[in-house]
Amino acid sequence: MEESLSEQRLNFLRSSIGAVISNSPSNYMNWLAPVLVKAEYGILVCKYTVRKEMTNPFQILHGGVTAGIIDDLIGATVFTMGLNDRFTTVNNYIDYFAPVNEGEEIIAETAIVKKGKTILNLQCEVFLPSKNRLIAKGYSNMLNIG
């Protein structure tokens, strides 16, 4: 039996588990340099080390970088679904709960909330494991653009 497009993509991603992602089609993801932890249909888990260039003037993780992590990982999650159509972000809604310092490691995990034909709704939670703390949670609607 032939592998589905989703399984092909997941197998490709799973071959990188434990490694820093540096060959993504997303240049932003390459800059973020996440380590892939888990790849399932509609679920991605990555860990990130907060570098100096990711911080704001207070030396904490910049909210824009947090938003970028959420948006980029949600986009990559759509890739795991094996859809032939292209999707683009319509909106992001993000709640920020706690700061993260340079040098700390965070974990981001995505999930599908609702899969429609035209709109996909996904979420991403970002954790600071060293303090057992949720630092941000975001939702995105992704529009099918063909």
Salt bridges, closest charged atoms under 4 A:
GLU7 OE1 - ARG14 NH1 3.70
GLU40 OE1 - ARG14 NH2 3.06
GLU53 OE2 - ARG51 NE 2.66
GLU125 OE2 - LYS137 NZ 3.16
